[in-house]
Amino acid sequence: MHMIVVGISHKTAPVEIREKLAVPESRLGEALSRLCAYPGVKEGLLLSTCNRVEVYAIVEDIEPGYGRVQEFLADTHLSLSSEQLTPHLYWHAGDRAIAHLFRVAASLDSMIVGESQILGQLKDAFEVALCHKTSGLLLNKIVKKAISVAKRVRTETKIAETAVSVSYAAVELAKKIFSNLKDQTVLLVGAGEMAKLAARHLISNGVRQVRITTRNAHHAIELAQRFNGTPIPFDDYRTELASADIVLVSTGAAHYLVSAEDVHRAVKQRMNRPMFLIDISVPRNIEPAVRDIDNAFLFDIDDLQLRVEQNREERLHEAEKAEQLVVDEVGVLRQWLKSLEVTPTIVALRNRTEDIKRSELDKAFARLNHLSNDDRQAVESMASAMINKIVHGTMVTLKAEASGSEGVGFVEAARRFFSLDEGSSGNERTEDRRSSAGNDLSSSESNSEETPRRREPRVRTGATGRIGDRGDDPLSGEDL
């Protein structure tokens, strides 16, 4: 079995392609059932967000698996052919597929590195897969590990601690000036989108008092209802400055609405209590000379953007730590998957030796029917001890080498030395090995013939060269 991922994201496809592949929540269950109905697809999870549509699957063979998933994605929107879809796809298998999932969960692959929404979306997608029973032993383990890795990234790095949006940068600066935002009053002058968003962030961070004014009185009333604030007449905003701790200005005016004299008067009325002014207007609406007034802290759009860029660099620095953490966690999961591979062989070896022992004891006891029960038990104990000593070294070696690069070779050697794939019991063990979760996940290439396809989509070509492009992946080791 192999872990693969096939998908598109904001890095590889425009929104007009992403929106065609997006699967609404109401259809996720049906889509998952259809995915796992494809030959060779054993488990599946579908992650559909505004920035990505990805299929994570456990498949019997890698290349046919890619084809099945690509066909599934093309069939999601019948007007989008496989040829149109292919140039935008990326795919990974084994270690790289697992590392990709870990990076997605930890928001290392997000448009805004460090954002938290993607983890919740992954949890929701996983819950749907569990409800529809399309996620089994392998995906359950891998996705739970991805969630754990994402939480560890947030705990052990500062990847999400700094603002990377202009609106939230304003909130971050306000927190530096006022230790407690819940006692502060916000005056919103104008109705620019970034100012409204900043106001929402301030409210979510504890601000209770919001006063709103716009040239359109009706609009001011609507915004006040939305923010649970108080509308004030536009002509009164200057007199309201003295009662405002935080002033957000965002209008389309071509001149200064708030002068240095206005702010100087307000600060004096406030008994020199600090005043935080944010000018998100272009052209600017607050006179730059306000910066020279004591206890008045003015930031314009360029100041906020500079703050965002500094924070983004800090996040990228923290992301480097997170990338190494992902690599380490993939190694941990690989060891678990390797242990799954060796377990069926150990079980088969125990069963094989037990069958041989029982067969030989039955023959011996048929000739030695005069033995007492005590004698029979003594003979059985001796036979068990001999068998255990013979296979003990092999089992210890298999367990020790399971996570090594030559683990597969040791497993195959043990199966040949002890004829585990021969005879009736051997065949049963072989079938059990093939159906056992994770048995062949350590191989980066498929060893079986491809299952005949209903349709042969292209999975290796594309104008962008993204199919199979692994240059941006942090891992360079072999696929699982």
N, C-alpha and C positions, 0 to 999 in steps of 0.2 A: 504494500500500500504506500501511496505517496501523498504528501501535502502539496497542493498547488494554490496559487492565487492568480486570477485573471481579472483585469479591470481597467477603468479609466478614472482620471482625476482632473482637478484643475490644472495640473502640470502638463497633461497630454491631450486634453480635449476641450473645445470651447463649450460654452453653456448650452448652445443649441443641440449639441450631441449629448451632453450629460442629461439634459432634461428629457430627451427621448428615451433614455435607458432607465431613468428614475422609476422606481417601483413604489407606488403608494402603500402606506401601512396596511390598508385593507386587503391588498393583493399579495402581501409577502408570503403568507401561508401557502397559497395556491402556487406561487412562483417556486417556492422551495420544493414542494411536492413534484412539480414538473422537472426541476433540476435533478433531483435524485432518481427520477424515472429513466434518465439517460443511462445506457449501458456503461458499466465501469465506474459510475459515480456512486460512492458508498455513503458519503456524508457531505452536507453542504450548509453554508451560511451565507446570507446575502446582506451586504452592508450598502445601503442606499441613502446618501445624503446630498445636500446641494452641491458639494464639491467632489464627490466620488461615488462611483457605483462599482463594487467589487464582489467577486464570488470567491469564497474560500472553500475548498473542497478536498476531500480524501478520495483519491481515485486509484484504480488498479494499475494503470499505466500512464505515464506522464504525457506523451505526445497525443494519444487518443483523448486523454483527459482535457488537454488544452482545446482540442477540437470540439468536444462535447460542450464545454463551458462557453466557447465562442459562439457556437450554434445557439445555445440557450440565450445568450445576451442579444443576438441578432433577432431571435424570435420574440424577445420581449417587446420590441416595437417593429411591426411587420414592414413599415416603410423604410427601415434602415437595414440595408443589405450587409452581408458579412464583408464584402469588399469595401464598403463605406466605413465600416466599423474598425477593420483591422489596423489602419494606420495610427489609430489613437490608443490601441491596447498596449498594456504591459503585462508581462507574466513572469512568475517566479515559481520555483519548486524547492522542496526540501528546506534547508537552512535559510535560504533567501526568502522563501515564502513566509516562514515563521518570523524572521527578522522584520520583514515588511509589516506583518500584523502587529508586532511589538511596537514598531515605530509609529504606526497609525494610532494605536491605542494611547501612546505617550505623547501624541500631537507633534511628533517630530516631522511628520510628513504633511502637516496642516498648512493652509495658506498663512495663518498666523501661528507661528511656533509657540507652543505653550498654552494654547486655548484649551478650555476644559470641556467643551460641548461634545467633542468627538467620542470621549470615553463613555458618556451616557448613551450616545447613539449606538456604540458597539454593544453595550450591555442590553439595550432594547432589541437589537438584531439577534443577539445570542438567546434572549428569552423567547423570541418567536421561533427560532430553530429548535429549542428545547420543547416548546409546546407542540410543535408539529413533528417531533421525533426525527428530525433530519440531522441532528448532531449526536454523534456517538462517543465512544471511548476516547478517540484521538482528538477530535475537535473540542470536546468538553475540556480535556486537559490543556490543550494548546490555548484556547480562548481564555480560560480561567487564569492561565499563566500570564497571558497578555494583559489582562486586567490588573493582576498583581504587579507586573512590571511597570505599568502606567502609574500606579499608586506609589511605587518605590521611587520612580523618577521625580514625582512631585514632592516626595518627602525628603529625598537626598540631594536634590538640586534646587536652584532658585529660578527654574525655567518659567514659572508662572507668577513671579512676585512683582514684576515691573510692568507698567502700562505700555501697550504698543498700539493704542488708538489715541487720536487727538482728544476725544471727549473724555476718555478715562485718565489721560495724562493730567487734565485739569483737576480731576478729583484727587489724584495722587499728590499734586502740588498743594491743594487745599488742605490735605491731611498734614502736610508739613508745617503749615501756618497755624492751623487750629488743631489742637490735640483731640477735640471731641466735636464732631460735626453735628451731633443731634441738637445742640443748643444754638446753632448758627441759622441765620436767615438769608435766603437766596432771593436776589432780584433778577428776574429774567427780562431783558429788554430786547424785544424782537422775537422772531419765531424761526430762526435758522435751524436746519436739521441737526448740525453738530451741537448747537447750544441746547436744543431740546434733549438730545442724547446725553449731554453732560449733566443736564438737570436730572434726568432719570437716574444716572449713576450716583449723583449726590444724594438723591432721595433714598436709593437702595443702600447707601452708606450711612444713613441715620438722619439726614436733614429733614426737619419737620415743617419748617415755615418757608413757603415759596410764594413770592409775589410776582405777578406776570403782567406785562404791559406790551401792547402792540398798537400800531396805528389803526388797525381794524379792531374796534372794541368788541365786536361779536367773536372774533377769533381769540381774543384774550380771554373771554369768558369760557370758550370751549377748552382752551389749554388749561385754564385754572381748574376746570372740572376734571380734566384728565390727570393732573398732578395733585389734585386735592389741595389746590392753592387758593390764592386771593387775587382777583383781577383788580388792576388799578388803571385810572385814565392815563393815556400816553403823555399828556401835558404835565402830569405830576411826577414823572420819574425822577427828576432832579431833586425834588424835595424828599423822595423816598430813599435817596442814596445814603443818608445818615443812619437809617435803620437797617441797612443791608450789610451783612458781614461779607457776603460773596456776591459779586455783580457779574452776570453773564450778558454780554452784548453781542447780538448777531442780527444785523439788519442790512438792508440794501442801500442805506443812505450813502451819499457820496462825500459826506463831510463828517466832522467830529460831532457826535451827539453828547459826549461827556468830556468836558474841558478840565484842564488842570485846576482851574479856579473852582469848578464844581466839586472836585474831589477834595481839595484843600479845605473848603468850607465843611464838607461832610465829615472829614477826619477830626476837625476842630470840634464839631458838635458831638462826635463820638468820644470825646475826651481822650483822643489819641489811641483808642483801641484799634488793633490792626484791621485792615480792609483789603480784601483780595479781589482784584478785577481781572476778568478774562475777556479779551477782545478777539472773537473768532470771525470778525467781519473783514471782508476784502472789497473795497478799501476799508482801512481801519476806522472805527467809530469812537475810539477813546484816544485823546491827545497823548502822544508819547511822553510829553513833559511830566505826566503823572508819575513816572518812574522816579523823579527827583523829590517826591513828597515823602516825608518820613511816615512810616506805618501804613503806606499805601503800596501794595505789591501788584504790579501790572505785568501781565503776560499776554502777548499777541499770538497769532496763528503760527508764526515762525518759531517763537519760543517753544510752543507746545510741540511742533514738529521736530525741533532739535531734541527735545526731551524724548520723544518717541524713538528717534533714531539711536540715541544713546542706549535707551532701554532695549531696543531690538538687538543691538550689538551684545549687550549683557546676556540676553536670552540665547543668542547664538553661541556665546561662550559656554553657557550652562548646557546647551544642547550637545556640545562636544562630550561633556561628562556623561550625559544621558546616552549618547551613542555607544560609548564603551560599556555602559551598564547593560544595554541591549545585547551587545556581543556576548558578554559574560552569561546573561540569562539564556541565550540561545544554546550555549554550551551545556548549561545545566539541563535544559530540556532534552538536548540530544542524548545525554547519558540515560535519561529515563526511557527514551524511545529505543535506544540500543538494548536496554534491559528487556524490553518487550520482545525484541528479536530473539534473544538467547533463551528466554523462558520456554517457548514451545519445544526447543531442542532438548533442554534439560528434562522436561516432562516426558518427552518421547523416549529419551534414554532410560529414565527410571522405569517407564512402562515396558520397554523392550527387555531390559534385564530382568524385570519381575516376571514377564511372560516366559523367558527362558528358564529362570529358576523354577517356576511352578511346573513347567512342562517336564523338566528333568526329575524333579522330586516325585511327580506323579508316576513316572516310569519306575523310579527306584522303589517307591513304596509298594508298587504292584508286585515287585519281585520279593520284597522284604515285608510280607504281610504279618510276620511273626513279631515285628517290633512293637514294643509297648508305646503308650502315648508319650511317656517321658522320653523314650529313645527317639520317637518321631520329632518331638519338639527340639531335641538336641541336634538332630540332623538339619532341621529347618533353620535353626539358629546359625549353624556352621555355614550353610549355603548362603544365607543372607549376609553374613560377615564377609565371606569371600567376594560376593558380588559388590558389596559396598566398597571394599578396599580396591577392587579392580577399577571401578568407575569414579572413585573419589577424586583422584588427581585430574581427570578429565573435566569433572563438574567445576572444580575450583578454578581451573584454567579458563573455562568458558565464561564464568562470572567475572574473572579478573580482566579478560580481554574484550568483554562485550562493548565497552565504550571506546576501545582503541580503533585506529584506522584499519587494522587487519581483523577486526571482530568477525566480519562476514566470512572471511577465509577459515577461521577457526571453527565457526558453526558448520560450514559445509564439510570440513575435514571430519568433524565428529560424526556427522550424519553418514558419511561414507565409511568411516572406520567401523562403525557399529551397525551398518546396514539399516539405518532408520527409515529409509525410503523404499525398502524391499519387503515383500510379504504382505499379508492382509493387514496386520497390525501396523506395519510400516506405512502402508498406503493411507490408512486412517490418520496416522500421525501427520503425514504429508499434507493431507487435506486440511487438517486442523491448523497446521502451520500457515498454509496459504490464506485461511480465513481469519487467522488471529490478527487482532488489531495491531498495526504497527510492525508486523513481521518484517516487511521489506522496505520500511520507510527510510532505511539508511542508505539505500542505493539511489544514486543520482540519475540513473538511466533505467528505462524499462527493460526487463529481461523476457517479457512475454510478447506474443504476437498481438498486433492491434486488433481490437474488436471492430468488426465491420461497421462503418459509419452509415447513418441515414443520408448524410450529406457531407461532402468533403470541404469544409471551409478552410481558407488559407490561414495558417497560424504562424508562418515564418517570414512573411513578407510585409512590406509597408514602407511608404515613402518617408516616414519620419525616422525610421530605424529604431523605433521604441520597442518593437517586439523583440524580446530577448536582450534588450540593452540593460546591462547590470552595472553600468559605470557609476551610478549614484548610490549603489548599495554599500553599506559599511563593512560587509563581510566579503572575504576573498577565499574562504575555505570551501571544501566540497559540500555539495548538497547532501541533505540527509538521504 
